[in-house]
Amino acid sequence: MKRIYEFVCDCGQRTESLTDYETDSVQCLCGGLAHRVISAPSFNLEGWSGNFPSAYGRFEHRHTEKLKAEQKANS
């Protein structure tokens, strides 16, 4: 099964490649040999709650803010 892995060349250039798990190195764009490195995962968290984004979470946040604004306007 192929996955996207990050590779770093000896000159410092980073590249991603769709390769098999067993692949430890690939040819870099500069012609050198790039070795696979462990990289940080990429995902998006909501800034106000720290939870994963979802349609329900966005609705709930907007609804709560709207209720607070209406209560403030009525008082």
Wavefront OBJ file of the C-alpha trace (Angstrom):
o trace
v 0.000 0.000 0.000
v 1.395 3.377 -0.986
v 1.366 6.434 1.246
v 2.715 9.976 1.093
v 6.030 10.320 2.922
v 8.322 13.295 3.400
v 11.927 13.077 2.243
v 14.899 15.388 2.873
v 17.844 15.660 0.510
v 21.459 16.098 1.658
v 21.252 19.727 0.419
v 18.269 20.342 2.750
v 15.483 20.344 0.181
v 12.220 18.750 1.423
v 9.907 16.828 -0.869
v 6.898 14.521 -0.562
v 6.442 11.342 -2.543
v 3.801 8.619 -2.862
v 5.821 5.481 -2.136
v 5.640 2.060 -0.523
v 6.333 1.646 3.194
v 9.629 -0.147 2.536
v 11.082 2.765 0.511
v 13.710 4.599 2.595
v 15.110 6.957 -0.048
v 14.138 8.499 -3.387
v 15.863 10.650 -5.978
v 15.589 14.360 -5.192
v 14.796 17.031 -7.785
v 18.384 18.298 -7.509
v 19.707 14.864 -8.461
v 20.845 13.841 -4.975
v 19.463 11.157 -2.716
v 16.627 12.116 -0.333
v 16.016 10.063 2.818
v 12.634 9.567 4.490
v 12.067 11.558 7.693
v 9.363 11.606 10.329
v 7.231 14.691 9.876
v 4.479 16.283 11.939
v 0.916 15.398 10.967
v -1.241 18.111 9.468
v -4.745 18.709 10.809
v -6.981 21.652 11.628
v -8.328 22.457 15.098
v -10.942 25.081 15.900
v -9.304 28.103 17.492
v -11.983 28.789 20.073
v -12.583 25.266 21.372
v -9.615 23.061 20.451
v -11.972 20.486 18.941
v -11.946 19.085 15.448
v -14.055 21.222 13.119
v -17.496 20.018 12.167
v -20.668 21.531 10.777
v -22.490 20.949 14.067
v -19.730 22.629 16.070
v -19.824 25.720 13.853
v -23.639 25.858 14.078
v -23.564 25.502 17.859
v -20.968 28.273 18.224
v -22.888 30.682 15.956
v -26.179 29.860 17.688
v -24.717 30.491 21.148
v -23.194 33.806 20.031
v -26.500 34.871 18.467
v -28.419 34.061 21.678
v -25.927 36.048 23.770
v -26.239 39.052 21.441
v -30.064 38.901 21.566
v -30.074 38.641 25.364
v -27.711 41.604 25.624
v -29.871 43.683 23.244
v -33.063 42.865 25.196
v -31.646 43.772 28.605
l 1 2 3 4 5 6 7 8 9 10 11 12 13 14 15 16 17 18 19 20 21 22 23 24 25 26 27 28 29 30 31 32 33 34 35 36 37 38 39 40 41 42 43 44 45 46 47 48 49 50 51 52 53 54 55 56 57 58 59 60 61 62 63 64 65 66 67 68 69 70 71 72 73 74 75
